[in-house]
Amino acid sequence: MNFDERSQQVAGQSAMIMLGLTQTALGIILLVRLYVFDQPDSELRDIQWVLLGSIVGYFVLRSFLGGIMPVPTVKQAALAYVGMTIFLFVVLSLWLGLPDLSEWTTNVLPAILGPAIIVGGYWLVAALGKRRIEREILD
């Protein structure tokens, strides 16, 4: 059975909507079990990893295979990193208090390294996706 472009697009959009609804439902279930039923975080760790892998995997594959994400300039990436780091520092300081610098590996390092990994990973996937699409167009 041959599918035309329109039917393939409808099938892809349907799958994307269903995946999004499933991920949202799973996230809500996790929040309810953690904060309403007070289940320990350790009992839900496997579900959290599956949900994280599903969300990150979806965006990475969609960005790489579709080449739809804009590749940030160095200035844009730096601004995104600084903004995310400041946001994390302010929110975590208001929530947990100022960090104890003697334990910097557990309270300061994640707030500095996490945004760097996110911005760097995004840039890499977006650049590889753009390069893949450009090569495909040239062929």
N, C-alpha and C positions, 0 to 999 in steps of 0.2 A: 504494500500500500504506500503510495507516494503522498507526501504532505507538501502543500505549498507554503510559502513564507508566512502567510497570514495564520494558518492553522498552527504552524510552529511557534509563532509569536504568542498566540492565545494560550497554547500549552505551557510555554515558558512563563508567562505572566501568572497563570493559574498555579503553577508549582511554586513560584516566588511568593504569591499571596498566602498559600497554604503553609509554606515554611515559616513565613513571618508570623502567622497566627499561632502556629505550634510553638515557636520560640517565645512569643509573648505569654502564652498560656503556661509554659514551663517556668518562665520567670516569675509569674504571679504565684504559681504553686510553691515555688521555692520561698518567696517572701512570706506567704501565709504560714508555711510550715516553720520558718525561722522565727517570725515575730508574733504570730498569733498563737501557734501551738507550742512555742518555745522549745523546739527540737534543737539539739546541739548541732553546731555547724559541721562537726566531724561525721555525723550521720548522713549529711546531704552532699558531702564533698564530691562523690562520683557524679551526681546529677549536675552539680555546678560545673565540673570539668566538661561534661558532655555539652551543656548549653554554651559554654565559652567556646569550645571547639566548633560547634555548629555556627555560631554567630561570626566568629573570626574567619572560619573557613569559607563561609558564604561570601563575605565581603572581599576576601583575598581572591577567591576564584572569579567573582563577578568583576573585580577591578582588573585582574590579569587577563582573563579571557575576553572581556568586553573592551578593555582599554578606554573605559569611560571616565576614569577619575583624572582630574587635572594634576599635572606634576608641579608641585610648588617650587618656587625659586628658593635660593638659599635664604634670602631675606624673609620670605613667607614662612619657611620652615623654622627659622630662628624665632620669629615672632610667635608662631604657634607653640614652640617649645617653652619660651619664656612665659607666655600666657597660661599654659597648662600648669607649669611649675608654680607660678604665683598663686593660681587658683587652688591647687592642692595644698600649698603651704598655709594659705589663709583659712581654708575650710577645716583642715586638720588641726590647726592651732586653735581655732575657735571651739572645735569639738573636743579635742583631747588636751588642750593646753600646749604651751611652747615645748618643743622637743628638748630632751636631755641630750646634750652633745656628747656625753660619754658613751652613749649607745647609738651613735650615728649610723651604724650599719643596719639597724632595724627601724629607725624612725626618719632619718634624713635621706639616706641613700635611695630608698624606694621612691620618694617624692621627686628626686632629681633624675634617677635612672629610668623610672617608668615612662615619663613623657618622652625622653630621648628614644626609648625603644619604640614607642608608638609612632612618633613623627618619622623616625628613620625607617621603620617597617612600612609605613604608608608611602613614603617617598620611593622606596625600592620597588614596591609592588606597582605603584602608578607608573614609574619609569619603565619597568619591564613590560607592563601592559601596553603602554604607548609604543614602545619599540616593536613589540610583537605585531600590533595592528599596522604600523608603518611598513614593516617587512611584508606582511600579508598583502597590503595594497600594492606594493611594488612588484610582487610576484604575479 
